[in-house]
Every structure is written in C-alpha cells, then in structure tokens.
Amino acid sequence: MPAGIKAHAPPIYQTSGFEYPSHVEAEAAGRGEVYIYSRDANPTEDRLAHAIAELEMTEDACIFSSGMGAISAALLTYAQAGGHVVSTEGLYGVTHAFITEHLLRFGVTHTLVAGTAQAIDGAITPATRVVHIESITNPLLRVADLDAIAAVCRARGVPLVVDATFATPLGQRPIERGALLSVHSATKYIGGHGDLLLGVVSGPKSEIAKVRKLRKLQGGSADPFAAWLALRGLRTMALRVERQVASALTVARALEHTDGVERVFYPTLPSHPDHEIAARVLDGGGAMVSFEVAGGLDGARRCYDRLRLIARAASLGDVTSLMTHPATFSHNKLSDIERRRFGISDGLLRLSIGIEDAADLVDDLRQSLG
Ligand SMILES: Cc1ncc(COP(=O)(O)O)c(C=O)c1O
C-alpha cells in the first residue's frame, strides 16, 4: 500500500504466507515477532479476534474454521487421558458426540447433568479438568444460571467453558459473569448472513495462548476471507441482533395467542420456566423461539410445509428466519424415550428469527397454522 493511503474497510490478507525484504525481518519472523504462515496467524483473522475480544470484554480471542473447531479446541486444551469432563444434557448434538464418543476414545470420561449449579457441583470429581455448558439450550431454550455455575467452578478450581452462541454476543458476556472461556459459533450471529463458517474462543491471554497453540497443531485456523466476511458481519451485528431479539419477543407473544399453538418457549416470557434466571443473566431473550403445535407430528409437518416466508433450513442467526423440526431433524438420533426425557415432543418446531418485518413473520406463522 503506498504511504499515506489507508483502506477504510478492513483489507483481506488472502495469503498462506508472508515475504520478507531481508534476513532482518525473516529472522524476526523466526523469533515469532512477525507473521510467517496463516495457519499460525494472519492479520485479517487477528483483526477479527481483537474485535471479538473487545466485545467479550476480555484480553484475547482465537478464531477457528468453525464453531466446532473452537469448541473442540477449548475442550482439548484442558482434557487429558484419565481426566473427566462435566457437561449438560441436551447439548448441541455434535458437541455431545465430541464429548461422549471422541474424547472417550482417548480415555477422557464425562458426566452429563441437568444445567443447574447444584447438579454441576455434584458431578465434579477430583479428576474433572473442565466444565462445558451452553448458556441457552437447544431447542427448549433453557437458560443456565451462569453466575451460580461460575461460582461453583471457581470454588472447585475447574475451568468453565461457555458456549454462548444462542445468547448472541450482545445478549451475554460469559467471562464478565465468571466463566474462564467464552465460545461462539461465529457462523451464526457474528457472520449473520448464512454465508460463512467460523468459530471463536475468547478469554484471558494466558488461556488463549494455549488454545492458539492447539489450533496450530490441529490446523483448525480460519480462512482469511471468512474472517473478512465476519468483520463485515460485525459492523451490522448490533442492528441485526437488536431487531432479531425484538421480533423474537413479538413473535413469541403472538404465538401464545394463536390457534393451533399449544405451548411457546421463549426465555423472557413469564410462562418460561427460567424467565427469572433469564432476566438476571441475559440482555433480552435471544432470537430463537420454539413452540408446540396441536396435532403432534402431523400438525408440525403441516405447519412446516405451509411456510411461505420463513425458510425450512438448519442453523440460526441468519438475517432470514429459519425453521427446523427437532424431532425429525437435529434430534432424530435420540430414542423416543430420550426425546421425551428432554421434552422434545413431535409437535415442537424451532424458529431462528431474522430481520424481516415481525408482522410478516407472525402472518406467515398464522397462515401456516390456519
Ligand atoms: C450452540 C451451538 N454451538 C456450536 C455449534 C457449531 O458451530 P459450527 O456449525 O459453526 O461448527 C452450533 C451449530 O449449530 C450450535 O448450535
């Protein structure tokens, strides 16, 4: 870039490696003072990491090629053979499989409990190396009492990792509430447009240094273009999320007064079992709404197929609203008994609210239920 010129938008360093004018800079790179290779570090990805660390009110962050890259690295940073992981029931399915199948192959055992401080306290043993929770669960949107869980983990000297993807980066800052690390699938609200895959782990410098070292060994670094798209997403995230959360509340309230809807799950509704916790640990109730329709499986399939505006698609945090049917989609590997235990009925539908007009979303849901 010619001297005196500065790009207003963040530049993309779409490169695998970096070049040096002379041995002086090359030797500095060898000492780790200058960029070498994008699997280790890249300026576009660093810019995103700094922005997210600021957002999380913490010291550092490390970007991964997906949310699962971030979660697996956070867990592997602390897990070790003979060690034990405590996590909660009803986790995101791939995280559940990582803990219960993959870590187990390497001699890391686990206990999955209800997401309460008391249950987590009871599950921690001297071998426990890490506690991992989701601060809002999928699809019933149960809200963890993060303050109480963080207090337990601190008292027991066990690192707490919080996947706050459903809470959105604006709805909760887990580190401020006492977690050691915060994790997001940046694929969701940070990217915001359903066109990238990224993950991020945030926390104190000392811990992120360990996570970053693991990323280098695993090779889970992000592509600079995806990091650039996420930087662009961050510029509008506050506007998007503010609207999504406001619309989610409007839709949830409207669904409570819609024929054919038997139950609505939204964290700040007085009917939600965790609304008092939500008022304490979240800013707003997030932008996910789940609801049960009359008629069980047939009722859910009918509503799903009749949607006109809301897309029938996986994921969340997109500018467009998305619907899934957990019993036949994200949770179809569970037995009927397990699904019943987790409260996932055949008539349950999950909505990720986008930035469309809230009244249009309510109209679409009402016509699909009509
Ligand atoms: C709560 C939660 N955490 C993590 C992930 C994984 O993120 P990614 O798909 O970016 O790997 C997801 C994906 O849906 C999720 O819902």
The ligand as a Gaussian input file, in Angstrom:
#p B3LYP/6-31G(d) Opt

LIG

0 1
 C      -24.968000     -23.994000      20.159000
 C      -24.061000     -24.364000      19.026000
 N      -22.747000     -24.458000      19.260000
 C      -21.888000     -24.787000      18.288000
 C      -22.312000     -25.053000      17.001000
 C      -21.311000     -25.453000      15.954000
 O      -20.979000     -24.389000      15.156000
 P      -20.452000     -24.581000      13.656000
 O      -21.601000     -25.120000      12.866000
 O      -20.017000     -23.206000      13.269000
 O      -19.331000     -25.564000      13.703000
 C      -23.662000     -24.950000      16.698000
 C      -24.148000     -25.226000      15.334000
 O      -25.313000     -25.191000      15.043000
 C      -24.567000     -24.614000      17.743000
 O      -25.884000     -24.528000      17.525000

